[in-house]
Amino acid sequence: MKTETVNVAALKQNLSAYLHMVEQGAEVLVTSHRRAVARLVPDNGTGLAVRPPTLPVSALANIRGVKLRKPFSAVQALLEDRQRR
């Protein structure tokens, strides 16, 4: 497998080209200030596994800055959290 090394700036400028390389089977090592920070590899086709929650939704109330309303929507809470960041 061919490995290509690219810095973050060049990756941002030519993202489509590097993604095409990965689709063709190459690995892309991403560097920042000559230090490796990420590796892009082809998808192995297994997909992502969805894990069940380990805590109930009510546990979100224990997190500082999260305010639960009645009726509560976990999706809405996540979207609001993303907008705050």
Stockholm file with secondary structure:
# STOCKHOLM 1.0

chainA/1-85         MKTETVNVAALKQNLSAYLHMVEQGAEVLVTSHRRAVARLVPDNGTGLAVRPPTLPVSALANIRGVKLRKPFSAVQALLEDRQRR
#=GR chainA/1-85 SS CCEEEEEHHHHHHTHHHHHHHHHTTCEEEEEETTEEEEEECCCCSCCCCCCCCSSCGGGGGGSTTCCCCSSCCHHHHHHHHHHHC
#=GC SS_cons        CCEEEEEHHHHHHTHHHHHHHHHTTCEEEEEETTEEEEEECCCCSCCCCCCCCSSCGGGGGGSTTCCCCSSCCHHHHHHHHHHHC
//
